Amino acid sequence: MKTVQVTLDEDLVREVDNVARKLHTTISAFTRDALKNAIKNLHIMQLERKHINGHKDKPIDINDVEIWEEEQDRGK
Protein backbone atom coordinates (compact mmCIF):
# COMPACT_ATOMS: atom_id res chain seq x y z
CA MET A 1 0.00 0.00 0.00
CA LYS A 2 0.97 3.56 -0.52
CA THR A 3 0.56 6.34 2.01
CA VAL A 4 -1.11 9.51 0.72
CA GLN A 5 -1.79 12.81 2.38
CA VAL A 6 -5.30 14.23 2.15
CA THR A 7 -6.56 17.53 3.50
CA LEU A 8 -9.96 17.35 5.20
CA ASP A 9 -11.83 19.80 7.37
CA GLU A 10 -11.85 19.06 11.09
CA ASP A 11 -15.57 18.29 11.28
CA LEU A 12 -15.27 15.63 8.59
CA VAL A 13 -12.24 14.06 10.28
CA ARG A 14 -14.13 13.96 13.58
CA GLU A 15 -17.16 12.38 11.91
CA VAL A 16 -15.08 9.79 10.05
CA ASP A 17 -13.23 8.96 13.25
CA ASN A 18 -16.52 8.45 15.12
CA VAL A 19 -17.96 6.24 12.38
CA ALA A 20 -14.75 4.20 12.10
CA ARG A 21 -14.81 3.57 15.87
CA LYS A 22 -18.45 2.46 15.76
CA LEU A 23 -17.57 0.07 12.94
CA HIS A 24 -14.52 -1.19 14.85
CA THR A 25 -12.16 -0.24 12.05
CA THR A 26 -9.51 2.36 11.34
CA ILE A 27 -9.89 5.67 9.58
CA SER A 28 -7.65 4.33 6.81
CA ALA A 29 -9.72 1.17 6.31
CA PHE A 30 -12.96 3.14 6.42
CA THR A 31 -11.61 5.64 3.88
CA ARG A 32 -10.38 2.87 1.56
CA ASP A 33 -13.81 1.24 1.63
CA ALA A 34 -15.56 4.57 1.07
CA LEU A 35 -13.35 5.34 -1.93
CA LYS A 36 -13.85 1.86 -3.39
CA ASN A 37 -17.62 2.23 -2.99
CA ALA A 38 -17.57 5.68 -4.59
CA ILE A 39 -15.65 4.34 -7.59
CA LYS A 40 -18.00 1.33 -7.87
CA ASN A 41 -21.04 3.64 -7.75
CA LEU A 42 -19.51 5.86 -10.43
CA HIS A 43 -19.03 2.82 -12.71
CA ILE A 44 -22.64 1.75 -12.10
CA MET A 45 -23.91 5.26 -12.91
CA GLN A 46 -21.85 5.27 -16.12
CA LEU A 47 -23.28 1.89 -17.17
CA GLU A 48 -26.82 3.04 -16.37
CA ARG A 49 -26.27 6.22 -18.40
CA LYS A 50 -24.94 4.12 -21.29
CA HIS A 51 -27.96 1.82 -21.03
CA ILE A 52 -30.40 4.76 -21.01
CA ASN A 53 -28.67 6.43 -23.94
CA GLY A 54 -28.77 3.12 -25.83
CA HIS A 55 -32.54 3.01 -25.41
CA LYS A 56 -32.80 6.62 -26.55
CA ASP A 57 -30.79 5.79 -29.69
CA LYS A 58 -32.77 2.60 -30.34
CA PRO A 59 -36.11 2.57 -28.50
CA ILE A 60 -37.67 -0.76 -27.59
CA ASP A 61 -39.89 -2.18 -30.31
CA ILE A 62 -43.11 -3.56 -28.80
CA ASN A 63 -42.93 -6.46 -31.28
CA ASP A 64 -39.61 -7.54 -29.76
CA VAL A 65 -41.21 -7.60 -26.31
CA GLU A 66 -44.14 -9.71 -27.55
CA ILE A 67 -41.75 -12.28 -29.06
CA TRP A 68 -39.93 -12.68 -25.73
CA GLU A 69 -43.23 -12.96 -23.85
CA GLU A 70 -44.24 -15.82 -26.15
CA GLU A 71 -40.88 -17.52 -25.51
CA GLN A 72 -41.37 -17.21 -21.76
CA ASP A 73 -44.86 -18.71 -22.00
CA ARG A 74 -43.46 -21.73 -23.88
CA GLY A 75 -40.97 -22.37 -21.08
CA LYS A 76 -43.75 -22.86 -18.52
SULUR-V67047 format. One record per residue. SS is DSSP state (hx for helix, st for strand, lp for the rest). PSI is psi as a letter, one per 40 degrees, with the letter a starting at -180 (* if undefined). NEAR is the number of other C-alpha atoms within 8 Angstrom. Layout:
ss;psi;near
SS;PSI;NEAR
SS;PSI;NEAR
This chain:
ss;psi;near
lp;i;2
lp;i;3
lp;h;4
lp;i;4
lp;h;4
lp;h;4
lp;h;4
lp;i;6
lp;i;6
hx;d;6
hx;d;6
hx;d;8
hx;d;9
hx;d;8
hx;d;8
hx;d;10
hx;d;10
hx;d;8
hx;d;8
hx;d;12
hx;d;9
hx;d;7
lp;e;6
lp;f;6
lp;a;9
lp;i;9
hx;d;9
hx;d;6
hx;d;8
hx;d;11
hx;d;8
hx;d;8
hx;d;8
hx;d;8
hx;d;8
hx;d;8
hx;d;8
hx;d;8
hx;d;8
hx;d;8
hx;d;8
hx;d;8
hx;d;8
hx;d;8
hx;d;8
hx;d;8
hx;d;8
hx;d;8
hx;d;8
hx;d;8
hx;d;8
hx;d;8
hx;d;8
hx;d;9
hx;d;9
hx;d;7
hx;d;6
lp;g;6
lp;i;7
lp;h;7
lp;h;6
hx;d;6
hx;d;6
hx;d;8
hx;d;9
hx;d;8
hx;d;8
hx;d;8
hx;d;8
hx;d;8
hx;d;8
hx;d;8
hx;d;7
hx;d;6
lp;e;5
lp;*;4
